[in-house]
């Protein structure tokens, strides 16, 4: 078949990078096709790959949450600042928690950081103890030494009190008077403790008593009554002093009252729920308790009478004394005698008789005395009675029962009140369950009335306003944004570049996308009646071989099938020229 070139000037020579290799039989690979892309496509592909890698790394870093643990908590401002400065020097990341009250560090560095801070002497602590006595200077006076001892004792007590779980901080004030042997009355030591408790925590009576005895036993000759404890609100926690009325309420007593009432109410529910149902019963019990402490002492004596009185004789004593006495002369002592003078007589005849002492004629007196003492065994009984605290003075119980719900054969539901006879039986059960005592004035009331059932209407909250949805959106916001960015990069930059480097199928070439080779018999007319092909100058050209026999034409076709993009560039260059 002979062909002719209609316009040989329109065929431009190939560029050096567009020279077709006649010997190339294999299509180029993906890397070669990528390298043959324009610079703009190469930049888009490289930028897209870099963006995908960055998005992937960002998602990994966002999803990775480093575990932080508490390093120190409840530090003073001075110690906290010193620790933060040391952490910055050590280049250790840290966080704050609980409003700055706690310092957090990565979990794998907690122990190492604590040991390093301990070697640096941190935290120092705002409370000092007996370490003050270790740095005594030469020339310290007795007053300074006593003051340091008091400060050290206060610090040690503060540390001991802060070891209690409910105590956040404490401060102890000691009043230690000087002991002097010249004072007749020595002053007693006293102490005051100020406690700062954690939010929502409290101390019971046992814990307060423990703190009181801790302080009193640490100071010589200190009575527990001389220790006062107050909290951060100024409320007195320790027991009242003598002569001071305790008008406050004891939390332990209130808790005990609530426990008693709850137990009795549970007894009522346990006995009535199998009869009326769980949802058809309401019970409340009010208990009045006596927390007063009473102590009485009684002595009993039995009289020593009756037939057994002789057996109760412990000892007997008998004393007897007797004697006689005579009358003696009495009168004013005289020169001659102490006896009274004889009555004077006048003689009838003769001279008077001489003066003589009078003779007293008296009779002797006999005296006697007898005493008998009998000691009996005294029958004595001493009783000391101490009443227990928390005795029940009165119980009041109120029980409400719902009407019974009955369903007939047709499925209709109706409510009926409980009969009086059955209600009396239920009342008797309640009385026996809680142990009603009429002597105490206990009362119980059981009422049967229909319950008002209020149905809670659901609130139609939009889905996007529900807390669960909001939390889910906040959680997925960052990953969703990163995923969207990744899709934009893939479909906007990477996919077009890869599509441009992909070989064009043969069917697309046949449809006219690439028509670099045409049938020369249809394009180049031959001279009529001859087999010669005329050139542009009218001179006959040498006969061309058939298209199927041309090697270069077959190489061009193979290259067009393997790398249509390069072939399209060649054709585009021809058309531009």
Beta strands, then each sheet from edge to edge (+ up, - down):
strand 1: 68-73
strand 2: 94-97
strand 3: 102-106
strand 4: 167-175
strand 5: 190-197
strand 6: 227-230
strand 7: 281-290
strand 8: 295-302
strand 9: 313-325
strand 10: 365-376
strand 11: 379-386
strand 12: 391-401
strand 13: 404-407
strand 14: 413-416
strand 15: 443-448
strand 16: 533-534
strand 17: 540-541
sheet 1: 1+ 3- 2+
sheet 2: 4+ 5- 6-
sheet 3: 7+ 12- 15-
sheet 4: 8+ 11-
sheet 5: 9+ 10-
sheet 6: 13+ 14-
sheet 7: 16+ 17-
end
